[in-house]
Amino acid sequence: MEGEAITKKIGGSIGIIIPKHIVESKRIIPNQKVKFELEKVSPLKSIWGKHKNIEMDVKKILDEIDEGEIE
C-alpha cells in the first residue's frame, strides 16, 4: 500500500504519522514493527497538486526557474 505523510519532530528524532485508513486496512497496532519504503517528495511536486487552478503555462514556469526568477 502506498501513501504520503508529513514528518514531525519528536524529541531528537523525526517521526511519520501513518494515516488512519492505512492503519485500519493493514491492522497496524502501536509498538508493532513495520517495513516501509521511503522516498522524499520534491517541494514542487507537493505544491503542484495543491494549486490546481494555476493558469501559468508549465513551460513558462520551468523557464523562469531555469533563469533564477523563481526559487
Summary of the structure (lengths in Angstrom):
residues: 71
radius of gyration: 17.5
end to end distance: 33.2
largest distance: 49.2
contacts: 88
relative contact order: 0.09
helix: 34%
strand: 11%
